[in-house]
Amino acid sequence: MMYLSSSLALSETARLWLVERPIEIAVYVVVALLLRFALHRAIDRATRERPGAEPRLLAPLKERLPGGVRDSVAAQRRAQRARTIGSVLKSVVSIVTLTWCVLQILTSFSVNVAPLVASAGVVGVALGFGAQNLVRDFLTGMFMLLEDQYGVGDTVDVGDAIGTVETVGLRVTTIRDVQGTLWYCRNGEIARVGNMSQGHAVAVIDLPIAHSSGVPKATQVATEAAMAAADDESIADAVLETPKMLGVNSVTPEAVTLRLTVRVKPGRQWAVQRHITQAVLMAFDENAVAAPLAQLGMARGS
């Protein structure tokens, strides 16, 4: 009788560890893998670009695409933003499902997971203190992507670098300046961002003239030349409003400076500024509006 009971106990123990526990562990692993696979597929579908529409993931998020940006640049910006956010979501899903699976397996072995969870929290705090800069870079990058502060193709001023954004990541943003230098800017170190590619831009044109030229005449000549230049086909698509002559901006012993502004599409202010400046200077020469240096040369000659 004792032999029979011990045999039954042994068989129950063997069945528990050789059949029930492996099946339970296999079920947890399969559930975790299926859950991870399903969530990753959902994230892929949400971040995949659709013909003529933005990815579904970006639909509820605020997006500040500049009005005059090229379609290819805008599409690249949306795609990179969606891929970056999707990559983060996939990592979070993988970590959560793996952690759940491990904890469930340990529980099936009658292991008390409460101390492990508490110690994991302590380790996480320690790692957070040890990697504050890295955590700050990632958090800043996440908020930057969610708020769409800037994107690929934008012209930005981040303090240490001014140029065109080439790549946007969770930790580093790369910016290429006008001289071709590629700057790697850590997101956590960017205290402020000036985006010159959102909404609209303003081309500011300062026109110095000689005191003897006469402000009314120079103002009329500059305004007419600027309006004619704004209608030129080379920049007409970039001009949003007619040029505005603000009048005298400054007076120095050497010159009187007139200021003229034009509201243009983002990123086109420099081309419009150069084009109109050239047109106004040619109009000044044709209408005998003297430049400050000409006045200074005449004074020295006398």
C-alpha positions in Angstrom: 0.0 0.0 0.0 2.8 2.4 0.9 4.6 1.5 -2.3 1.4 2.3 -4.3 0.9 5.7 -2.7 4.6 6.6 -3.3 4.3 5.5 -6.9 1.2 7.6 -7.4 2.9 10.6 -5.8 6.0 10.1 -8.0 3.8 9.9 -11.1 1.9 13.0 -10.2 5.2 14.9 -9.6 6.6 13.6 -12.9 3.4 14.5 -14.7 3.6 18.0 -13.1 7.2 18.7 -14.1 7.4 16.7 -17.3 3.9 17.5 -18.8 2.0 20.3 -17.1 4.8 22.7 -16.5 6.3 22.5 -20.0 2.8 22.9 -21.6 2.1 25.9 -19.4 5.5 27.5 -20.2 4.9 26.8 -23.9 1.5 28.4 -23.8 3.0 31.5 -22.2 5.7 31.7 -24.8 3.3 31.2 -27.7 0.9 33.8 -26.3 3.7 36.3 -25.8 5.0 35.7 -29.4 1.5 35.9 -30.9 0.7 39.0 -29.0 4.0 40.6 -30.0 3.5 39.6 -33.6 0.0 41.0 -33.7 1.0 44.3 -32.1 4.0 44.7 -34.4 1.8 44.1 -37.4 -0.7 46.7 -36.2 2.1 49.2 -35.7 3.5 48.4 -39.2 0.1 49.1 -40.7 -0.3 52.3 -38.7 3.1 53.6 -39.8 2.9 52.5 -43.4 2.4 55.3 -45.9 -0.8 55.3 -47.9 -1.1 56.6 -51.5 -2.2 60.2 -51.2 -2.6 60.1 -47.4 -0.3 60.2 -44.3 0.2 57.1 -42.1 -2.6 56.4 -39.8 -0.3 56.8 -36.8 0.2 60.5 -37.6 -3.5 61.3 -38.1 -4.2 62.2 -34.4 -0.9 64.0 -34.0 -0.3 67.6 -34.7 1.8 68.1 -37.8 3.3 71.4 -38.9 4.2 70.8 -42.5 5.3 74.0 -44.2 2.9 75.2 -46.9 5.5 75.5 -49.7 7.5 72.4 -49.0 8.0 69.9 -51.9 5.9 66.8 -51.9 8.9 64.5 -51.9 10.4 66.3 -48.8 7.1 66.3 -47.0 6.6 62.6 -47.7 10.1 61.8 -46.5 9.5 63.8 -43.3 6.2 62.0 -42.6 7.7 58.6 -43.4 10.7 59.2 -41.1 8.5 60.5 -38.3 6.2 57.5 -38.6 9.1 55.0 -38.7 10.8 56.5 -35.6 7.6 56.5 -33.5 6.8 53.0 -34.8 10.3 51.8 -33.8 9.8 53.1 -30.3 6.4 51.5 -30.0 7.8 48.2 -31.2 10.5 48.3 -28.6 8.0 49.0 -25.9 5.8 46.2 -27.0 8.7 43.7 -27.1 9.9 44.7 -23.6 6.4 44.5 -22.1 5.5 41.1 -23.6 8.9 39.6 -22.8 8.7 40.8 -19.2 5.1 39.5 -18.8 6.2 36.1 -20.2 9.2 35.8 -17.9 7.2 36.7 -14.8 4.4 34.2 -15.7 7.0 31.5 -16.2 8.6 32.3 -12.8 5.2 32.2 -11.2 4.5 28.8 -12.7 7.6 27.6 -10.8 6.2 29.0 -7.6 8.7 31.8 -7.5 7.7 34.9 -5.6 8.1 37.7 -8.2 7.3 40.5 -5.9 10.9 41.0 -4.7 12.0 40.8 -8.4 9.6 43.5 -9.4 10.8 45.7 -6.5 14.5 45.1 -7.3 13.8 45.9 -10.9 12.4 49.2 -9.9 15.5 50.0 -7.9 17.7 48.9 -10.7 15.7 51.1 -13.1 16.1 54.1 -10.9 19.9 53.4 -10.6 20.2 53.1 -14.4 18.1 56.3 -14.8 20.5 58.3 -12.6 23.5 56.8 -14.4 22.2 57.5 -17.8 20.5 60.8 -17.3 21.8 62.4 -20.5 20.7 59.4 -22.6 17.3 59.3 -21.1 16.9 63.1 -21.6 17.9 62.7 -25.2 15.3 60.0 -25.8 12.5 61.8 -24.0 13.3 65.1 -25.8 13.3 63.2 -29.1 10.0 61.6 -28.4 8.3 65.0 -27.5 9.9 66.6 -30.5 8.4 63.9 -32.8 5.0 64.0 -31.2 4.8 67.8 -31.4 6.4 67.9 -34.8 8.7 70.8 -33.9 10.8 70.2 -37.0 11.4 67.5 -39.6 13.5 66.5 -42.6 13.9 69.3 -45.0 13.3 72.1 -42.5 15.7 75.0 -42.1 16.3 75.4 -38.4 18.4 77.4 -35.9 19.2 75.3 -32.8 21.8 77.7 -31.4 25.0 75.9 -32.3 24.0 75.0 -35.8 21.9 76.7 -38.5 21.0 74.7 -41.6 18.8 72.1 -43.2 17.6 69.0 -41.2 18.8 65.8 -42.8 17.8 63.2 -40.3 15.7 63.1 -37.2 16.2 60.4 -34.5 15.3 59.8 -30.9 18.8 60.7 -29.7 20.5 62.8 -32.4 19.3 65.3 -35.1 21.7 65.9 -38.0 21.8 69.4 -39.6 23.8 70.4 -42.6 24.8 74.1 -42.7 25.3 76.4 -45.7 29.0 75.4 -45.9 28.2 71.7 -46.1 29.2 70.8 -42.6 27.0 68.1 -41.0 26.2 68.8 -37.4 25.2 66.0 -35.0 23.0 67.7 -32.3 21.9 65.7 -29.3 18.2 66.3 -28.7 18.6 66.7 -25.0 21.1 69.6 -25.5 18.7 71.6 -27.8 17.3 74.3 -25.6 15.4 76.2 -28.3 14.6 75.7 -32.0 13.9 78.4 -34.6 12.1 76.8 -37.5 12.3 78.9 -40.7 10.2 76.4 -42.7 6.8 76.5 -41.0 3.9 78.5 -42.2 5.5 81.4 -44.0 8.7 83.4 -44.1 9.5 87.1 -44.6 12.2 88.4 -47.0 13.7 91.5 -45.4 15.5 93.8 -47.8 17.5 96.8 -46.5 18.4 99.4 -49.1 21.0 102.0 -48.2 20.9 105.3 -50.2 22.8 108.5 -50.1 21.3 111.5 -48.1 21.2 113.5 -51.3 19.0 111.0 -53.2 15.7 112.0 -51.6 13.7 109.5 -49.6 10.4 110.0 -51.4 11.9 109.4 -54.8 14.0 106.4 -53.6 10.9 104.9 -51.9 8.8 105.2 -55.0 11.5 103.7 -57.3 12.2 100.8 -54.8 8.5 100.0 -54.4 7.8 99.9 -58.2 10.9 97.8 -58.8 10.1 95.4 -56.0 6.5 94.9 -57.2 7.7 94.2 -60.8 10.4 91.8 -59.6 7.8 89.9 -57.4 5.8 89.2 -60.6 8.8 87.6 -62.3 8.2 84.0 -63.1 11.3 82.9 -61.4 10.0 83.8 -57.9 6.3 84.5 -58.5 5.3 81.1 -57.1 7.2 81.8 -53.8 5.6 85.3 -53.2 2.5 85.2 -51.0 1.9 89.0 -50.7 2.9 92.1 -52.6 6.1 93.8 -51.3 5.6 96.3 -48.5 7.8 99.4 -48.2 8.1 100.1 -44.5 10.1 103.3 -45.0 13.2 104.6 -43.4 14.7 102.0 -41.0 17.8 103.8 -39.9 19.8 107.0 -40.5 23.6 107.2 -40.1 26.1 109.8 -41.1 26.9 107.6 -44.2 23.5 106.6 -45.4 19.7 106.4 -45.1 18.5 102.8 -45.0 15.1 101.9 -46.4 13.4 98.6 -45.4 11.2 96.6 -47.6 9.5 93.3 -46.7 7.9 90.5 -48.7 5.9 87.6 -47.3 7.0 84.4 -49.0 6.7 80.6 -48.8 9.0 79.0 -46.1 12.6 78.5 -47.2 12.3 80.8 -50.2 13.0 84.1 -48.4 16.7 84.2 -49.4 16.1 83.6 -53.1 13.4 86.3 -53.2 15.6 88.7 -51.2 18.5 88.3 -53.7 16.2 88.7 -56.7 14.4 91.8 -55.5 17.6 93.4 -54.2 19.2 93.1 -57.6 16.1 94.5 -59.3 16.0 97.5 -56.9 19.7 98.3 -57.3 19.3 98.3 -61.1 16.3 100.6 -60.8 18.4 102.9 -58.5 21.1 103.1 -61.2 18.5 103.9 -63.9 16.8 106.6 -61.9 20.0 108.3 -60.5 19.4 107.2 -56.9 22.9 107.6 -55.5 24.5 105.0 -53.3 26.2 106.0 -50.0 29.7 105.2 -51.4 29.1 107.4 -54.4 28.2 110.3 -52.1 31.3 109.6 -49.9 33.5 109.6 -53.0 32.1 112.9 -54.2 32.7 114.5 -50.8 36.3 113.3 -50.8 36.9 114.5 -54.3 35.7 118.0 -53.4 
